[in-house]
Amino acid sequence: MSKHIPEKTIDITGVELVPGTPAACFGNGEQGFERCCDECDCFLLCFSEFEAQIKENIVESKNNTEKQSKK
């Protein structure tokens, strides 16, 4: 999973996806489009049980990047 989470992204079918905001996402299967979660690189953000772990990994990745750039 990419550490750079986009605010919005376009699915391969042209549907706009909003990772981490399933109610607003057009790919959630409830707004006239098919469910696009399988194609979304950030679909785990839509599941609260994974949210804390993902955010922790992102912060850790940013910290490691900052440490490496200071060397």
N, C-alpha and C positions, 0 to 999 in steps of 0.2 A: 504494500500500500504506500502510496506517495506521501511523503512528509509535508508536501506543499499542498494544502487543501484549498481548492478554489472556492470562492463564494458562490459562483454559479458555473455550470459547465453545460455543454451541448452534447447530448447523447448521439450515437452513430445514426439514429433515426431522425435527428433534428429536434428532439424534445429537450427543453431546458430543464436541467436537474439542479436542485438546490441541496447539496450534501449537508446532512445534519438538521434539516428542517423538513421532515416528511410531510407535514400538513400543507406546506406551500409548494412542494415539489410536484411538477406536472407529471413526473414519472412514477408517482405513487400508485397508479392503477385506479385512481378514483376520479380523475379529471378528464376523462375522454380518451386517454392514451393507455396503451398497455403498460404493465409494470416494467420499469427499466432498471430496477435495482441491480440485477446481475451484471449489467454493463457498466455500472457506476464504480469507479475506483475507490470511492469514499463511502460506500453504502453502510459500513459498520457504524458510521457516525449517527445513523438514524435509529440505532438500538442503544437505549440508555445503559444497558449492562456493559457495553464496550466503551462508552464515552470516556470514563475516567482513565482507563488504561491507554486509550488512544491519545488523549491530551497529555498524559504523562510522557508517553513516547515522543510526542512532538516537542515538548519542552526539553527533554533530554537530548534530542537530536540538535536542537538549536544551541543548547549549551555546549555540546561537543564541537559544533561548527565554529562557535565563537572562540573556544579554546584553541582550536587549530589555526584560526586566522591570526591569533595573537602571537603565535610562535615565530 
